[in-house]
Amino acid sequence: MARTVAVGKQDFASIIVNHWFYVDKTRFIKEWWENGDDVTLITRPRRFGKTLTMSMVEQFFSVRYQGKDWFWPFDIWKEETYRNLQGAYPVIFLSFANVKGSQFAQVRKKICRIIVDLYKSQSRLMDLTKFRSQDREYFDRVSDTMDDADAQFSLNKLSELLEIYYGKKAIILLDEYDTPMQEAYTKGYWDEFTDFARGLFHATFKTNPYLERALLTGVTRISKESMFSDLNNLKVVTVTSEKYADIFGFTEEEVFQALEEYGLSDQKQQVKEWYDGFTFGTCRHIYNPWSVVSFLDEKKIGNYWVNTSSNSLISDLMQKSDMEAKLSLEDLLQGRSLDVEIDEEIVFSQLDIDEEAIWSLLLASGYLKVERVERNRRKNQTYVLTITNKEVHQMFLKMVRGWFAKEKTKYNHFVEALLSDDVEKMNLYMNKIAVVTFSYFDTGTSQAENFYHAFVLGLLADLGELYEMTSNRESGFGRYDVMLMPKNMANHGIIIEFKVYDPKKETSLTDTVARALAQIEEKRYDTVFIERGITSSKIKKYGFAFQGKEVLIGGTSHEMVYVV
């Protein structure tokens, strides 16, 4: 009989005691312990089993769970050495998953509250007669309103008290360490928070003689300069690292075994297309565990993982990005790859100005995967990235549509007008959209280009079945702005060129449109179509002219029939 699927359960003991669905990952305990690293930071996308793994580690090592029989059916219990380690250490386990707030004071108070709760859970330590009076005084000072010095030193001190009580150094587990950092970046109190967190991390993980081992998890690797200054005992394991590559997430073998257990073997290909694709180190075909477990529960394909987050940070960064980033996103959505240099240390202050920082964040977050690693002409290591799988692809399309949500009806009407070659209606709806969205996409001097290329992504979302869209590619004697290549050659091809009104060259937007159309002809942008066997009579050419929030569209006229 198939085990019950309990979606979202993150407590190891409750899963085992209730015989819920579980994939054995206990060998991580052996691998982590034998690696011997003082402080380990493991980054993985959200909902990839990090919290469950931390719960498993806590309940294996902690003296609170000494003698529990939860591990005997699993890999770790085959090792007699590790049976003797179960329940052998004091463990401090805390999570920053819920440390969020619009102001630094809120976040600081939440961290202090977590520390207060840790101290309360260890109140029995005060029964030890060998405690010094200053230890008891410190214990009493730990509160929501303690000063920075006490708060930053609190986990170091608790480690000391635990060693006095148990005679062993403590293991410290910090889950979702970077959640408040992303909050600090998006809410505007980055400097305040990093000053506080730097002191906390330094005292806890660097200058702590009472620390046996430490394990931190998160989505991103925050730059050492901003958060882990002089923490030279930190072993960082990112999505490109070989260590623990198949621990977080499900391997294909594990997924297929689960599908067989639940009588869903006939769904292997669909599950693979939607939830496979994650690559950690050189370990390929890692499946998204949240989506797989949700599929086992619902018995149908769905956007399970991507819908567990608003993805607002990613959307905001892409929306504000420059033209090149939007063109790269177009390529990714068309199934092409992106070749970039990646610095896996995320510098949040660079996200608004450094395109490579955006791709680093998307890779760490699981939205992109590494197809292969190469060396560029400068001998620097580059990563060839693609969209991870079908579920993520759907997320990006939804994100793009969301940019136009306020004007969705007008936007759909514009697409219809484009397909029916109704230039009058194209002008009507485009100008209505532009009034709202030009300001919405304003990113400075290139606002017209940024607006249009964001708009192009919207076109892609709705025309993907009919067209392959490319932008800024060579054809003829130049580089066109947008080309829509029909997937069915019975349809028309479309070329679009954009021009911003230049008062030095033109007297009106009509002249600007004429200049755009003339460029299409002079540069022979239709060469690619001709080479594909599409005759000139089946190529539609449009010029888009911009002046502030005003748009004028002009083009040649041909009767158009669309075949799916």
Disulfide bonds with the S-S distance in Angstrom:
none
